[in-house]
Amino acid sequence: MYDAVFPPDFLWGAGTSAYQIEGAIYEGGRGLSIWDQFAMTPGKTYQGQTGAIAIDHYHSMAADVALMAELGLQSYRFSIAWPRVIPDGSGPVNQRGLDFYERLVDTLLAHGITPMATLYHWDLPIALHQLGGWLRRDTAGNFADYAAAVAHRLGDRVDWWLTINEPWCAAYQGYGDGKQAPGSTDLAEAVIAGHHLLVAHGLGMQAVRAYVRPHARLGLALNLYPVDPVDEREETLRAASMADHFKNRWFLDPIFRGQYPEHLFASWGVEPPPMHVGDAALISQPIDYLGINYYERSVVRAAPTTMGFEEVRGLADATYTDMAWEVYPLGLTRILTRVHRDYAPSLLIVTENGAAYHDVRDTDGTVHDPGRLNYVQRHVEAVGDAIRAGAPVGGYFVWSLFDNFEWAEGYRYRFGLVYVDYQNQQRIIKTSARWFGDFMRAQRLQHREGLVIQQE
Ligand code: FCB
């Protein structure tokens, strides 16, 4: 069923991010981030849970990479914690922080696993937040300095880079609805933060480019959603368009067209962000690939909200994960082909895709996760369909390799291919991981055999 669709250099992998797995928040000279502060603030996360220990990956890195190799993982997407590298956000570089990521990268490479590094997965150093965080334009310059320090150390070994993970979440959930750190609730702030995150992406691209090998690929990851109106009424169609602008085009347009959609901010009743001369070109400089994080579609109806719509859940014929996200594989094909059609990036990589379930250990200690297995299998097929339809998709990463700290939801939901027992940090390979590992091995084998036949 998956035959011959995926090219030989297609990247198969799984992802994590620093704050969600590392723990060891006071070790190795690390500074604190907005996520440490947010999670420690009562009422912000499920049962007040934090990433202070998480899955203790900081201490079990070598064993974790060995497990990746055992699974047959071909590539691994991780993020680098800015406050480990530059504890105060700007100023002196903490070499011990870089040492950790260098060890990680070297261990991956020793196992033949391709590293993909994300520079910002939401853990802004607290010292920068105190100066204004993403509301302050200079934070983007600080990000570029940090990106340069990382690329200076790792650029001779890491060929896949992402500047910012999900600027929409960092901006809107961080400053607009307050569901994420730093937890502000002011749409005007979210708009400014979003712009500075884009400026940081642009400056970060330039900073990294200066230190990497010529064939290195640089990009960013956006969380995108196909949007469907719940019915065909005119007001519903208008609401769907508003939702598409808000969820997708707010960041897609500046990245690929160098401008925000017309009337976007006015339609929300806020001022556009402060644009400097040159911002448009900086933000829309060519990227080598776009990372797409896809989980579900968005079904909407008109509502008297700021954005003119609200999400509709609980559709009669739909299935949902335990986090109430719809399982909708066709949406992945649709978003890949739509981005290809409307924005034509040279390469697309699915940098996140996965499902949350309340997995439990069987009495024999194993973990069976049929829901996730089904989710991953069907989304892999959906990627194949997008390739058949002409979209230049070059990789697929499951979120996540391990169960981990799911931000405001704490440890309540499990996204991992690998189960983690939070009492003793034991890792248990779930059924979905076994399947995905076998699948990646089969893909490799198929191409190797193909090569032999071609050579004969
Ligand atoms: C994405 C985040 C990732 C993870 C998944 C479930 O928005 O990038 O860290 O939390 O959602």
Boltz pocket constraint, residues with backbone or C-beta under 6 A from the ligand:
constraints:
  - pocket:
      binder: B
      contacts: [[A, 17], [A, 20], [A, 165], [A, 166], [A, 169], [A, 223], [A, 293], [A, 352], [A, 399], [A, 405], [A, 406], [A, 407], [A, 415]]
      max_distance: 6.0
